[in-house]
């Protein structure tokens, strides 16, 4: 399965999207800790695996969105203010994903 996942194509546009998602967690005012470089790599790998389960040989932005909360949710830490407001990691991830422009073509 590792070999299958490693062969799944990630276009430049989708790869840039993955990086923007991770960067957004590092710059979000409600987060005191965002997704690390290693977390970004894991997000890319999880999106590839998700694409493989759909029997595709390429990753779509939807694949990234489908796995982002599960992959990133435990890798981020809320600010004390966000915790006091009752915010959750999944809410913040959903907001981030809504705000980040999605590549529209497979090439990106």
C-alpha positions in Angstrom: 0.0 0.0 0.0 2.9 2.4 0.7 4.1 1.9 -2.9 0.6 2.6 -4.2 0.2 5.8 -2.2 3.7 7.0 -3.1 2.6 6.8 -6.8 -0.4 9.1 -6.4 0.2 12.4 -8.2 0.0 15.7 -6.3 -0.1 18.6 -8.7 1.8 21.8 -7.9 -1.5 23.6 -7.3 -2.7 21.0 -4.8 0.7 20.9 -3.1 0.7 24.6 -2.8 -2.8 24.4 -1.3 -1.6 21.9 1.3 1.3 24.3 2.2 -1.2 27.2 2.5 -3.4 25.2 4.8 -0.5 24.4 7.1 0.8 28.0 7.0 -2.7 29.3 7.9 -2.6 27.3 11.1 0.7 28.9 12.0 -0.7 32.4 11.5 -4.2 32.1 12.8 -4.8 34.4 15.8 -6.8 31.7 17.7 -3.9 29.2 17.6 -0.8 29.3 19.6 0.7 26.4 17.8 0.2 25.5 14.2 0.9 22.5 12.0 4.7 21.8 11.7 6.6 20.9 8.5 6.3 17.2 9.5 2.6 17.7 9.9 2.4 19.2 6.4 4.1 16.2 5.0 1.7 13.9 6.8 -1.3 16.0 5.5 0.1 15.4 1.9 0.5 11.7 2.5 -2.9 11.3 4.0 -4.5 13.2 1.1 -2.6 10.8 -1.3 -3.9 7.8 0.7 -7.5 9.2 0.6 -7.2 9.6 -3.2 -6.0 6.0 -3.5 -9.1 4.8 -1.6 -11.2 6.6 -4.2 -9.2 4.6 -6.9 -7.7 7.8 -8.3 -4.1 8.4 -9.2 -4.1 12.0 -8.3 -5.0 14.2 -5.3 -7.8 16.7 -5.4 -8.3 19.7 -3.1 -11.4 17.8 -1.8 -9.1 15.0 -0.6 -7.0 17.5 1.3 -10.2 19.0 2.9 -11.5 15.5 3.7 -8.4 14.6 5.8 -7.3 18.0 7.1 -9.3 18.1 10.3 -8.3 14.5 11.3 -4.6 15.1 10.4 -4.2 18.6 11.7 -6.7 18.8 14.5 -4.5 17.2 17.1 -1.4 19.0 15.8 -2.7 22.5 16.6 -3.1 24.2 20.0 -5.7 26.8 20.7 -4.9 30.1 22.3 -6.2 30.6 25.8 -8.7 33.2 24.5 -10.0 30.7 21.9 -10.4 28.1 24.6 -12.3 30.5 26.8 -14.7 31.3 24.0 -15.3 27.5 23.6 -13.7 27.3 20.1 -12.5 23.9 18.9 -9.7 22.7 16.6 -12.3 21.3 14.2 -14.2 24.6 14.0 -10.9 26.5 13.3 -9.9 24.0 10.7 -13.3 24.3 9.0 -12.9 28.1 9.0 -9.4 28.0 7.6 -10.4 25.6 4.8 -13.3 27.9 3.9 -11.0 30.9 3.7 -8.2 29.4 1.7 -8.6 29.7 -2.1 -8.9 26.2 -3.7 -7.0 25.4 -6.9 -9.6 25.0 -9.7 -7.7 22.8 -12.1 -5.7 19.6 -11.7 -2.6 21.4 -12.7 -3.3 24.0 -10.1 
